[in-house]
Amino acid sequence: VQLQASGGGLVQAGGSLRLSCAASGSIFSLKNMAWYRQAPGKQRELVALISLTGSSTIYGDSAKGRCTVSRDNAKDTVYLQLSSLKPEDTAVYYCAASEIWTTLGHQYKYWGQGTLVTVSS
């Protein structure tokens, strides 16, 4: 599976962004998809996880209540809508795919290249 993340950029605090992750090379609908982020000098953390059909989601504590994960299996794409952004949301956001349902990043076999989100105060 090849994953291509996009949609990052510079946004003011309080603003919104929608990240996209397009998949190719495998059957997207058989993969659980996740968004992780890593800020400079910090460990990677889970932002959101969505199941094969989109019926189940899990959100990490960092952005819970301020983000929504969704997927369109017809387009082989997963989305992350970020709102009420804060400077501490500044990070590289990565999408990842796995055949198993897990919140553990090391169990994700496929990773996108990341897209940078910068939130100015």
C-alpha positions as CSV (number, residue, x, y, z in Angstrom):
1,V,0.0,0.0,0.0
2,Q,1.2,3.5,-0.9
3,L,-0.1,6.4,1.1
4,Q,0.0,10.0,0.1
5,A,-0.9,12.6,2.7
6,S,-1.9,16.1,1.8
7,G,-3.7,19.2,3.1
8,G,-1.3,20.5,5.7
9,G,-0.3,24.1,5.8
10,L,-0.1,27.2,7.9
11,V,-3.2,28.2,9.8
12,Q,-4.0,30.7,12.5
13,A,-5.1,29.5,15.9
14,G,-8.8,28.7,15.9
15,G,-8.7,27.8,12.3
16,S,-9.5,24.5,10.5
17,L,-7.8,22.2,8.1
18,R,-8.8,19.0,6.3
19,L,-6.1,16.5,5.7
20,S,-6.4,13.8,3.1
21,C,-4.6,10.5,2.7
22,A,-4.9,8.8,-0.7
23,A,-4.1,5.1,-0.9
24,S,-3.1,3.0,-3.8
25,G,-1.6,-0.4,-4.5
26,S,-3.9,-2.6,-2.4
27,I,-7.5,-3.0,-1.3
28,F,-8.1,0.1,0.7
29,S,-11.4,-1.2,2.2
30,L,-9.5,-4.0,3.9
31,K,-7.3,-1.6,5.9
32,N,-7.9,0.1,9.2
33,M,-6.6,3.6,8.8
34,A,-5.0,5.9,11.4
35,W,-3.7,9.4,11.7
36,Y,-0.7,10.0,13.9
37,R,1.3,13.2,14.5
38,Q,4.7,14.0,15.7
39,A,5.8,17.4,17.0
40,P,9.4,18.5,17.1
41,G,11.2,16.8,20.0
42,K,8.1,14.8,21.0
43,Q,7.0,11.3,20.6
44,R,4.6,10.2,17.9
45,E,1.0,10.1,19.1
46,L,-2.3,8.8,17.9
47,V,-4.7,11.4,16.6
48,A,-7.5,9.1,15.2
49,L,-8.2,5.7,14.0
50,I,-11.0,4.5,11.7
51,S,-12.1,0.9,11.0
52,L,-12.5,-0.8,7.6
53,T,-16.0,0.4,7.0
54,G,-15.8,3.6,9.0
55,S,-18.3,2.3,11.6
56,S,-15.8,2.5,14.4
57,T,-13.4,5.3,15.4
58,I,-11.0,6.0,18.2
59,Y,-9.6,9.4,19.0
60,G,-6.4,10.1,20.9
61,D,-6.5,12.5,23.8
62,S,-4.5,15.2,22.1
63,A,-7.2,16.4,19.7
64,K,-10.3,14.7,21.0
65,G,-13.3,16.8,20.4
66,R,-11.5,18.9,17.8
67,C,-11.1,16.5,15.0
68,T,-13.1,14.1,13.0
69,V,-11.8,11.1,11.0
70,S,-13.7,9.8,8.0
71,R,-13.1,7.7,5.0
72,D,-14.4,7.2,1.4
73,N,-13.7,3.7,0.3
74,A,-14.9,4.5,-3.2
75,K,-12.1,7.0,-3.4
76,D,-9.5,5.1,-1.4
77,T,-9.1,8.1,0.8
78,V,-9.2,8.8,4.5
79,Y,-9.7,12.3,5.9
80,L,-8.9,14.1,9.1
81,Q,-10.9,17.3,9.8
82,L,-9.1,19.5,12.3
83,S,-10.9,22.4,13.9
84,S,-10.2,24.9,16.7
85,L,-6.6,24.5,16.1
86,K,-4.0,25.4,18.7
87,P,-0.3,26.2,18.4
88,E,0.4,22.9,20.2
89,D,-1.3,21.1,17.3
90,T,1.7,22.0,15.2
91,A,3.2,18.7,14.0
92,V,3.8,16.5,11.0
93,Y,0.7,14.4,10.5
94,Y,1.1,10.9,9.2
95,C,-1.5,8.5,7.9
96,A,-1.0,4.8,8.4
97,A,-2.7,1.6,7.4
98,S,-3.0,-1.8,9.0
99,E,-4.9,-5.0,8.5
100,I,-5.4,-5.2,12.3
101,W,-7.3,-3.0,14.6
102,T,-4.7,-1.4,16.9
103,T,-3.7,1.9,18.4
104,L,-0.1,0.9,18.6
105,G,1.9,2.8,16.0
106,H,4.6,0.1,15.7
107,Q,2.0,-2.3,14.4
108,Y,1.2,-0.2,11.4
109,K,3.0,-1.6,8.4
110,Y,2.2,1.1,5.9
111,W,2.9,4.9,6.4
112,G,2.5,8.0,4.3
113,Q,5.2,10.6,4.0
114,G,3.5,13.1,6.4
115,T,2.1,16.5,5.9
116,L,3.1,19.5,8.0
117,V,0.5,21.5,10.0
118,T,1.7,24.7,11.5
119,V,-0.6,26.7,13.7
120,S,0.4,30.3,14.5
121,S,-0.7,32.1,17.6
